[in-house]
Amino acid sequence: ASFWMFAARTAFALLLGVLALLLFAGGISAILASLTYLFDIDVSGQLYEHVWFGTALFAAPLFGLGQLPERFDERPGGLTNGFMDQGMRALGDFVAAPLLILYAVILHLYALKIILTSDVPEGQIGWLVLIYGMCIFGALLVINPFFDRARAPTRAFLRLWPFFLPIPQALLFYALFLRVSEFGFTPERFLLGLFGLVTTIVLLMQFIPRLRGDIRMIAGLPTAALILASFGPQGALGVSLSSQAKRFLAIVENPPVEGEREEEALSALAFLAGRNATSRVWPEGQENAPTEEGEDSPFIATAKAWGLDPRYPNTQAGYFAVSGHEPAAFSVAGYDAMVKNLALSARAQEPVAVKLPSGREISFALAGNAFSVTAGTDTISFQFSVQELERLRASNTNGEPAELHLASDGRRIVLVISHLYGETGEPPNVQNLQATVFLRERDWEAP
């Protein structure tokens, strides 16, 4: 029995260490992300790494070690009043309560910023409030057995948590109203709204003495809401399909449909097509409703039926790709040097340097939607044209490597592309490139 007690306490200490890592590092990361999203404060990615590594290598192990058993002759009994009581109280007092209180301060400061500057919330505010509310409810469930023995931070949290939520709730509903009124419901927005509704009900329950602080309601209401949202016309998908269909028809039935309105219509249609629901918006009176077996996909067929251009740049899932994996032959006349296996990323911090046969070192990079070549202090940018990228995307159907001719400042190069990935837009933005480069050495000789 004493051995079991020792093993149980050791396992519990390890679990507390993991919980401390998730709560402490995760809480600080959430706060840093909130500062970026809400106040446009640039937080380096390395700071997140330092937080997680520092917590994993020091704070979390120290927290777990503090809960390791000191005796080997303890017997089971009174676990709640023993090590579980101490460990969970420590998590509540020193991690959960302070972080949740700090998070509440940040959200309220952001609300004050909106009032003073009239800046509307960014799209991420709903998810920040969702995470915050879930953390509050989770903390209430975890530390519920230890309410009567809580220290000052946890006691303050337990008394004040209902006052932490109304203003973040108002931010959530405001941000959700802006997004839904402009872009309609999606399952994610529906679930955000459902969380806001459930949270409002939980807050109203705090005015009823018999239900105040009842963790059964805090756990049961979200579960029941998720069950109801998982099926039927009142569910997340049913409401979203209906909303996007209405949004699409409201646009196409009120011409002219062009520019941003066409983009919005195709965005709604892409949502419906991804869930096999284009029949909801098929024009009445027309035969041959789209099917997966047809010559055109349901998305393309429905777009054409309403006179829309299904190849509108911003509707292709947000990206485009060109891939060449089949053997192919190209003419290299006029070029005397080749750089093989060049792989570039727009996010790379350093260019890729190579030495030409003459010994001259040059470097390559992707920057500003251009392929740049640097020799010494001379940098030449070869801009990717919208027409060329569209040609590559349209012609790349059989996997053959694509040949791209670029010229700038009297210098010419050829890219034989093995893989190209980019984001659609005006103009398209190349993010990654794998290619073989043909060039003329005399173009890059030292002056």
Contacts in CASP RR format, 6 or more apart in sequence:
PFRMAT RR
TARGET T0000
AUTHOR 0000-0000-0000
METHOD contacts of the structure
MODEL  1
ASFWMFAARTAFALLLGVLALLLFAGGISAILASLTYLFDIDVSGQLYEH
VWFGTALFAAPLFGLGQLPERFDERPGGLTNGFMDQGMRALGDFVAAPLL
ILYAVILHLYALKIILTSDVPEGQIGWLVLIYGMCIFGALLVINPFFDRA
RAPTRAFLRLWPFFLPIPQALLFYALFLRVSEFGFTPERFLLGLFGLVTT
IVLLMQFIPRLRGDIRMIAGLPTAALILASFGPQGALGVSLSSQAKRFLA
IVENPPVEGEREEEALSALAFLAGRNATSRVWPEGQENAPTEEGEDSPFI
ATAKAWGLDPRYPNTQAGYFAVSGHEPAAFSVAGYDAMVKNLALSARAQE
PVAVKLPSGREISFALAGNAFSVTAGTDTISFQFSVQELERLRASNTNGE
PAELHLASDGRRIVLVISHLYGETGEPPNVQNLQATVFLRERDWEAP
1 75 0 8 1.000
1 76 0 8 1.000
2 72 0 8 1.000
2 73 0 8 1.000
2 74 0 8 1.000
2 75 0 8 1.000
4 76 0 8 1.000
5 69 0 8 1.000
5 74 0 8 1.000
5 75 0 8 1.000
5 76 0 8 1.000
6 69 0 8 1.000
6 72 0 8 1.000
6 74 0 8 1.000
8 76 0 8 1.000
9 67 0 8 1.000
9 68 0 8 1.000
9 69 0 8 1.000
9 74 0 8 1.000
9 83 0 8 1.000
10 68 0 8 1.000
10 69 0 8 1.000
12 67 0 8 1.000
12 83 0 8 1.000
12 84 0 8 1.000
12 87 0 8 1.000
13 64 0 8 1.000
13 65 0 8 1.000
13 66 0 8 1.000
13 67 0 8 1.000
13 68 0 8 1.000
13 69 0 8 1.000
14 64 0 8 1.000
16 63 0 8 1.000
16 64 0 8 1.000
16 67 0 8 1.000
16 87 0 8 1.000
16 90 0 8 1.000
16 91 0 8 1.000
17 60 0 8 1.000
17 61 0 8 1.000
17 63 0 8 1.000
17 64 0 8 1.000
17 67 0 8 1.000
18 60 0 8 1.000
19 91 0 8 1.000
20 55 0 8 1.000
20 59 0 8 1.000
20 60 0 8 1.000
20 63 0 8 1.000
20 64 0 8 1.000
20 91 0 8 1.000
20 95 0 8 1.000
21 52 0 8 1.000
21 55 0 8 1.000
21 56 0 8 1.000
21 59 0 8 1.000
21 60 0 8 1.000
23 91 0 8 1.000
23 95 0 8 1.000
23 96 0 8 1.000
23 99 0 8 1.000
24 55 0 8 1.000
24 59 0 8 1.000
24 60 0 8 1.000
24 95 0 8 1.000
24 99 0 8 1.000
25 51 0 8 1.000
25 52 0 8 1.000
25 54 0 8 1.000
25 55 0 8 1.000
25 56 0 8 1.000
25 60 0 8 1.000
26 51 0 8 1.000
26 52 0 8 1.000
27 99 0 8 1.000
27 103 0 8 1.000
28 51 0 8 1.000
28 55 0 8 1.000
28 99 0 8 1.000
29 48 0 8 1.000
29 51 0 8 1.000
29 52 0 8 1.000
30 103 0 8 1.000
30 128 0 8 1.000
30 131 0 8 1.000
31 99 0 8 1.000
31 102 0 8 1.000
31 103 0 8 1.000
31 106 0 8 1.000
32 43 0 8 1.000
32 47 0 8 1.000
32 48 0 8 1.000
32 51 0 8 1.000
33 43 0 8 1.000
33 128 0 8 1.000
34 103 0 8 1.000
34 106 0 8 1.000
34 107 0 8 1.000
34 110 0 8 1.000
34 128 0 8 1.000
35 41 0 8 1.000
35 43 0 8 1.000
35 106 0 8 1.000
36 42 0 8 1.000
36 43 0 8 1.000
37 122 0 8 1.000
37 124 0 8 1.000
37 125 0 8 1.000
37 128 0 8 1.000
38 106 0 8 1.000
38 107 0 8 1.000
38 110 0 8 1.000
38 113 0 8 1.000
38 122 0 8 1.000
38 125 0 8 1.000
38 128 0 8 1.000
39 110 0 8 1.000
39 113 0 8 1.000
63 90 0 8 1.000
67 83 0 8 1.000
67 86 0 8 1.000
67 87 0 8 1.000
67 90 0 8 1.000
69 83 0 8 1.000
80 145 0 8 1.000
85 145 0 8 1.000
85 146 0 8 1.000
85 149 0 8 1.000
88 142 0 8 1.000
88 143 0 8 1.000
88 145 0 8 1.000
88 146 0 8 1.000
89 143 0 8 1.000
89 146 0 8 1.000
89 149 0 8 1.000
89 150 0 8 1.000
89 151 0 8 1.000
89 154 0 8 1.000
91 142 0 8 1.000
91 143 0 8 1.000
92 139 0 8 1.000
92 142 0 8 1.000
92 143 0 8 1.000
92 150 0 8 1.000
92 153 0 8 1.000
92 154 0 8 1.000
92 157 0 8 1.000
93 150 0 8 1.000
93 151 0 8 1.000
93 152 0 8 1.000
93 153 0 8 1.000
93 154 0 8 1.000
94 153 0 8 1.000
96 135 0 8 1.000
96 139 0 8 1.000
96 142 0 8 1.000
96 143 0 8 1.000
96 154 0 8 1.000
96 157 0 8 1.000
97 139 0 8 1.000
97 153 0 8 1.000
97 154 0 8 1.000
97 156 0 8 1.000
97 157 0 8 1.000
98 153 0 8 1.000
99 135 0 8 1.000
100 132 0 8 1.000
100 135 0 8 1.000
100 136 0 8 1.000
100 139 0 8 1.000
100 157 0 8 1.000
100 161 0 8 1.000
100 164 0 8 1.000
101 153 0 8 1.000
101 156 0 8 1.000
101 157 0 8 1.000
101 160 0 8 1.000
101 164 0 8 1.000
103 132 0 8 1.000
103 135 0 8 1.000
104 132 0 8 1.000
104 164 0 8 1.000
104 168 0 8 1.000
107 128 0 8 1.000
107 129 0 8 1.000
107 132 0 8 1.000
107 167 0 8 1.000
107 168 0 8 1.000
107 171 0 8 1.000
108 167 0 8 1.000
108 168 0 8 1.000
110 121 0 8 1.000
110 125 0 8 1.000
110 171 0 8 1.000
111 167 0 8 1.000
111 168 0 8 1.000
111 170 0 8 1.000
111 171 0 8 1.000
113 119 0 8 1.000
114 120 0 8 1.000
114 121 0 8 1.000
114 171 0 8 1.000
120 174 0 8 1.000
120 175 0 8 1.000
120 178 0 8 1.000
121 171 0 8 1.000
121 174 0 8 1.000
121 175 0 8 1.000
121 178 0 8 1.000
122 175 0 8 1.000
123 175 0 8 1.000
123 179 0 8 1.000
125 171 0 8 1.000
125 172 0 8 1.000
125 175 0 8 1.000
126 171 0 8 1.000
126 172 0 8 1.000
126 175 0 8 1.000
126 176 0 8 1.000
126 192 0 8 1.000
127 192 0 8 1.000
129 168 0 8 1.000
129 169 0 8 1.000
129 171 0 8 1.000
129 172 0 8 1.000
130 172 0 8 1.000
130 192 0 8 1.000
130 195 0 8 1.000
132 168 0 8 1.000
133 165 0 8 1.000
133 168 0 8 1.000
133 195 0 8 1.000
133 199 0 8 1.000
136 161 0 8 1.000
136 164 0 8 1.000
136 165 0 8 1.000
137 202 0 8 1.000
137 218 0 8 1.000
137 219 0 8 1.000
137 222 0 8 1.000
139 157 0 8 1.000
140 158 0 8 1.000
140 161 0 8 1.000
140 213 0 8 1.000
140 215 0 8 1.000
140 218 0 8 1.000
141 215 0 8 1.000
141 218 0 8 1.000
141 219 0 8 1.000
143 150 0 8 1.000
143 154 0 8 1.000
143 158 0 8 1.000
144 215 0 8 1.000
146 154 0 8 1.000
147 158 0 8 1.000
150 158 0 8 1.000
162 203 0 8 1.000
162 206 0 8 1.000
165 199 0 8 1.000
165 203 0 8 1.000
166 203 0 8 1.000
169 196 0 8 1.000
169 199 0 8 1.000
169 200 0 8 1.000
169 203 0 8 1.000
172 192 0 8 1.000
172 193 0 8 1.000
172 195 0 8 1.000
172 196 0 8 1.000
173 193 0 8 1.000
173 196 0 8 1.000
176 189 0 8 1.000
176 192 0 8 1.000
176 193 0 8 1.000
179 189 0 8 1.000
180 189 0 8 1.000
180 243 0 8 1.000
183 247 0 8 1.000
183 264 0 8 1.000
183 267 0 8 1.000
184 243 0 8 1.000
184 244 0 8 1.000
184 247 0 8 1.000
185 239 0 8 1.000
185 240 0 8 1.000
185 242 0 8 1.000
185 243 0 8 1.000
185 244 0 8 1.000
186 240 0 8 1.000
186 243 0 8 1.000
186 244 0 8 1.000
186 271 0 8 1.000
187 236 0 8 1.000
187 237 0 8 1.000
187 240 0 8 1.000
189 240 0 8 1.000
190 229 0 8 1.000
190 235 0 8 1.000
190 236 0 8 1.000
190 239 0 8 1.000
190 240 0 8 1.000
191 229 0 8 1.000
191 236 0 8 1.000
194 225 0 8 1.000
194 226 0 8 1.000
194 229 0 8 1.000
194 236 0 8 1.000
195 222 0 8 1.000
197 225 0 8 1.000
198 221 0 8 1.000
198 222 0 8 1.000
198 225 0 8 1.000
201 221 0 8 1.000
202 217 0 8 1.000
202 218 0 8 1.000
202 221 0 8 1.000
205 211 0 8 1.000
205 212 0 8 1.000
205 213 0 8 1.000
205 214 0 8 1.000
205 217 0 8 1.000
206 212 0 8 1.000
206 213 0 8 1.000
211 217 0 8 1.000
228 234 0 8 1.000
228 235 0 8 1.000
229 235 0 8 1.000
229 236 0 8 1.000
230 236 0 8 1.000
232 238 0 8 1.000
233 239 0 8 1.000
233 242 0 8 1.000
237 275 0 8 1.000
240 271 0 8 1.000
241 272 0 8 1.000
241 275 0 8 1.000
241 277 0 8 1.000
241 280 0 8 1.000
244 268 0 8 1.000
244 271 0 8 1.000
244 272 0 8 1.000
245 268 0 8 1.000
245 272 0 8 1.000
245 277 0 8 1.000
245 280 0 8 1.000
245 281 0 8 1.000
247 264 0 8 1.000
247 268 0 8 1.000
248 265 0 8 1.000
248 268 0 8 1.000
248 269 0 8 1.000
248 272 0 8 1.000
248 281 0 8 1.000
249 281 0 8 1.000
251 257 0 8 1.000
251 261 0 8 1.000
251 264 0 8 1.000
251 265 0 8 1.000
251 268 0 8 1.000
252 265 0 8 1.000
252 281 0 8 1.000
252 306 0 8 1.000
252 308 0 8 1.000
257 265 0 8 1.000
257 306 0 8 1.000
257 307 0 8 1.000
257 308 0 8 1.000
262 308 0 8 1.000
262 309 0 8 1.000
262 312 0 8 1.000
263 312 0 8 1.000
263 314 0 8 1.000
263 315 0 8 1.000
265 306 0 8 1.000
265 308 0 8 1.000
266 303 0 8 1.000
266 308 0 8 1.000
266 310 0 8 1.000
266 312 0 8 1.000
266 314 0 8 1.000
266 315 0 8 1.000
267 314 0 8 1.000
267 315 0 8 1.000
269 278 0 8 1.000
269 281 0 8 1.000
269 299 0 8 1.000
269 302 0 8 1.000
269 303 0 8 1.000
269 308 0 8 1.000
270 299 0 8 1.000
270 315 0 8 1.000
270 317 0 8 1.000
272 278 0 8 1.000
272 280 0 8 1.000
272 281 0 8 1.000
273 297 0 8 1.000
273 298 0 8 1.000
273 299 0 8 1.000
273 302 0 8 1.000
274 299 0 8 1.000
276 298 0 8 1.000
278 290 0 8 1.000
278 298 0 8 1.000
278 299 0 8 1.000
278 301 0 8 1.000
278 302 0 8 1.000
279 289 0 8 1.000
279 290 0 8 1.000
281 302 0 8 1.000
281 306 0 8 1.000
282 289 0 8 1.000
282 290 0 8 1.000
282 302 0 8 1.000
282 305 0 8 1.000
283 305 0 8 1.000
283 306 0 8 1.000
286 305 0 8 1.000
290 296 0 8 1.000
290 297 0 8 1.000
290 298 0 8 1.000
290 301 0 8 1.000
290 302 0 8 1.000
290 305 0 8 1.000
291 298 0 8 1.000
292 298 0 8 1.000
294 301 0 8 1.000
296 304 0 8 1.000
299 310 0 8 1.000
300 310 0 8 1.000
303 309 0 8 1.000
303 310 0 8 1.000
304 310 0 8 1.000
313 390 0 8 1.000
313 424 0 8 1.000
313 425 0 8 1.000
313 426 0 8 1.000
313 428 0 8 1.000
314 424 0 8 1.000
314 425 0 8 1.000
314 426 0 8 1.000
315 424 0 8 1.000
316 424 0 8 1.000
318 423 0 8 1.000
318 424 0 8 1.000
319 421 0 8 1.000
319 422 0 8 1.000
319 423 0 8 1.000
319 424 0 8 1.000
320 389 0 8 1.000
320 393 0 8 1.000
320 421 0 8 1.000
320 422 0 8 1.000
320 423 0 8 1.000
320 424 0 8 1.000
320 428 0 8 1.000
321 393 0 8 1.000
321 419 0 8 1.000
321 420 0 8 1.000
321 421 0 8 1.000
321 422 0 8 1.000
322 392 0 8 1.000
322 393 0 8 1.000
322 396 0 8 1.000
322 402 0 8 1.000
322 417 0 8 1.000
322 419 0 8 1.000
322 420 0 8 1.000
322 421 0 8 1.000
323 396 0 8 1.000
323 399 0 8 1.000
323 418 0 8 1.000
323 419 0 8 1.000
323 420 0 8 1.000
324 396 0 8 1.000
324 399 0 8 1.000
324 400 0 8 1.000
324 401 0 8 1.000
324 402 0 8 1.000
324 417 0 8 1.000
324 418 0 8 1.000
324 419 0 8 1.000
325 399 0 8 1.000
325 418 0 8 1.000
326 398 0 8 1.000
326 399 0 8 1.000
326 400 0 8 1.000
326 401 0 8 1.000
328 400 0 8 1.000
328 401 0 8 1.000
330 401 0 8 1.000
330 403 0 8 1.000
330 414 0 8 1.000
330 416 0 8 1.000
332 338 0 8 1.000
332 414 0 8 1.000
332 438 0 8 1.000
334 440 0 8 1.000
335 414 0 8 1.000
335 438 0 8 1.000
335 439 0 8 1.000
335 440 0 8 1.000
336 440 0 8 1.000
336 441 0 8 1.000
337 356 0 8 1.000
337 357 0 8 1.000
337 438 0 8 1.000
337 439 0 8 1.000
337 440 0 8 1.000
337 441 0 8 1.000
338 436 0 8 1.000
338 437 0 8 1.000
338 438 0 8 1.000
338 439 0 8 1.000
339 354 0 8 1.000
339 364 0 8 1.000
339 436 0 8 1.000
339 437 0 8 1.000
339 439 0 8 1.000
340 436 0 8 1.000
341 434 0 8 1.000
341 436 0 8 1.000
342 352 0 8 1.000
342 354 0 8 1.000
342 364 0 8 1.000
342 433 0 8 1.000
342 434 0 8 1.000
342 435 0 8 1.000
342 436 0 8 1.000
342 437 0 8 1.000
343 352 0 8 1.000
343 432 0 8 1.000
343 433 0 8 1.000
343 434 0 8 1.000
344 352 0 8 1.000
344 364 0 8 1.000
344 365 0 8 1.000
344 366 0 8 1.000
344 371 0 8 1.000
344 432 0 8 1.000
344 433 0 8 1.000
344 434 0 8 1.000
345 366 0 8 1.000
345 431 0 8 1.000
345 432 0 8 1.000
345 433 0 8 1.000
346 366 0 8 1.000
346 367 0 8 1.000
346 368 0 8 1.000
346 429 0 8 1.000
346 430 0 8 1.000
346 431 0 8 1.000
346 432 0 8 1.000
347 431 0 8 1.000
348 365 0 8 1.000
348 366 0 8 1.000
351 363 0 8 1.000
351 364 0 8 1.000
351 365 0 8 1.000
351 372 0 8 1.000
351 374 0 8 1.000
352 363 0 8 1.000
352 364 0 8 1.000
352 365 0 8 1.000
353 361 0 8 1.000
353 362 0 8 1.000
353 363 0 8 1.000
354 361 0 8 1.000
354 362 0 8 1.000
354 363 0 8 1.000
354 364 0 8 1.000
355 361 0 8 1.000
356 362 0 8 1.000
356 441 0 8 1.000
356 444 0 8 1.000
357 441 0 8 1.000
358 441 0 8 1.000
358 445 0 8 1.000
360 375 0 8 1.000
360 441 0 8 1.000
360 444 0 8 1.000
360 445 0 8 1.000
360 446 0 8 1.000
361 375 0 8 1.000
361 376 0 8 1.000
362 373 0 8 1.000
362 374 0 8 1.000
362 375 0 8 1.000
362 376 0 8 1.000
362 444 0 8 1.000
363 373 0 8 1.000
363 374 0 8 1.000
364 371 0 8 1.000
364 372 0 8 1.000
364 373 0 8 1.000
364 374 0 8 1.000
364 437 0 8 1.000
365 372 0 8 1.000
365 374 0 8 1.000
366 372 0 8 1.000
366 430 0 8 1.000
366 431 0 8 1.000
366 432 0 8 1.000
366 433 0 8 1.000
367 381 0 8 1.000
368 381 0 8 1.000
368 429 0 8 1.000
369 383 0 8 1.000
369 384 0 8 1.000
369 427 0 8 1.000
369 428 0 8 1.000
369 429 0 8 1.000
369 430 0 8 1.000
370 381 0 8 1.000
370 382 0 8 1.000
370 383 0 8 1.000
370 384 0 8 1.000
371 381 0 8 1.000
371 382 0 8 1.000
371 384 0 8 1.000
371 406 0 8 1.000
371 413 0 8 1.000
371 415 0 8 1.000
371 430 0 8 1.000
371 433 0 8 1.000
372 379 0 8 1.000
372 380 0 8 1.000
372 381 0 8 1.000
372 382 0 8 1.000
373 379 0 8 1.000
373 380 0 8 1.000
373 382 0 8 1.000
373 413 0 8 1.000
373 439 0 8 1.000
373 444 0 8 1.000
374 380 0 8 1.000
375 444 0 8 1.000
375 446 0 8 1.000
376 446 0 8 1.000
378 447 0 8 1.000
380 408 0 8 1.000
380 409 0 8 1.000
380 411 0 8 1.000
381 408 0 8 1.000
382 406 0 8 1.000
382 407 0 8 1.000
382 408 0 8 1.000
382 413 0 8 1.000
383 406 0 8 1.000
383 408 0 8 1.000
384 406 0 8 1.000
384 427 0 8 1.000
384 428 0 8 1.000
384 430 0 8 1.000
385 427 0 8 1.000
386 426 0 8 1.000
386 427 0 8 1.000
386 428 0 8 1.000
388 404 0 8 1.000
389 427 0 8 1.000
389 428 0 8 1.000
389 430 0 8 1.000
390 428 0 8 1.000
392 402 0 8 1.000
392 404 0 8 1.000
392 417 0 8 1.000
392 420 0 8 1.000
395 402 0 8 1.000
396 402 0 8 1.000
401 416 0 8 1.000
401 417 0 8 1.000
401 418 0 8 1.000
402 416 0 8 1.000
402 417 0 8 1.000
402 420 0 8 1.000
403 414 0 8 1.000
403 415 0 8 1.000
403 416 0 8 1.000
403 417 0 8 1.000
404 414 0 8 1.000
404 415 0 8 1.000
404 416 0 8 1.000
404 417 0 8 1.000
404 435 0 8 1.000
405 412 0 8 1.000
405 413 0 8 1.000
405 414 0 8 1.000
406 412 0 8 1.000
406 413 0 8 1.000
406 414 0 8 1.000
406 415 0 8 1.000
407 413 0 8 1.000
410 443 0 8 1.000
411 439 0 8 1.000
411 440 0 8 1.000
411 443 0 8 1.000
411 444 0 8 1.000
412 439 0 8 1.000
412 440 0 8 1.000
412 443 0 8 1.000
413 437 0 8 1.000
413 438 0 8 1.000
413 439 0 8 1.000
414 437 0 8 1.000
414 438 0 8 1.000
414 439 0 8 1.000
415 433 0 8 1.000
415 435 0 8 1.000
415 436 0 8 1.000
415 437 0 8 1.000
416 435 0 8 1.000
416 436 0 8 1.000
416 437 0 8 1.000
416 438 0 8 1.000
417 433 0 8 1.000
417 434 0 8 1.000
417 435 0 8 1.000
418 434 0 8 1.000
418 435 0 8 1.000
418 436 0 8 1.000
419 432 0 8 1.000
419 433 0 8 1.000
419 434 0 8 1.000
420 430 0 8 1.000
420 432 0 8 1.000
420 433 0 8 1.000
420 434 0 8 1.000
420 435 0 8 1.000
421 430 0 8 1.000
421 431 0 8 1.000
421 432 0 8 1.000
421 433 0 8 1.000
422 428 0 8 1.000
422 429 0 8 1.000
422 430 0 8 1.000
422 431 0 8 1.000
422 432 0 8 1.000
423 429 0 8 1.000
423 431 0 8 1.000
END
